[in-house]
Amino acid sequence: MVNPLLYEYAKIFDFDLGILSFEKKVFPLNYIINSQKAGTIIAMFSLMCYFDNFSLGAWVYLALHGSYGIKILF
């Protein structure tokens, strides 16, 4: 049995538990998560430009997290 408070939490945050769907979703949750991962490369490069930080660590972070996001798209 699932805790009833978990259902209330799911209703508040519009989250599908996989057990019970509260309403029809426009996009599946995995599409939203994957698009956020793919947007990491844009967000990270924007932060690098804003803070004028093009150090090796910033490039490595961009390469690791950005390439993971691109991999998901394809």
Secondary structure, DSSP 8 states (H G I E B T S, - for coil): ---HHHHHHHHHTT---SS---S--SS-HHHHHHHHHHTHHHHHHHHHHHHT---HHHHHHHHHHHHHHHHHH-
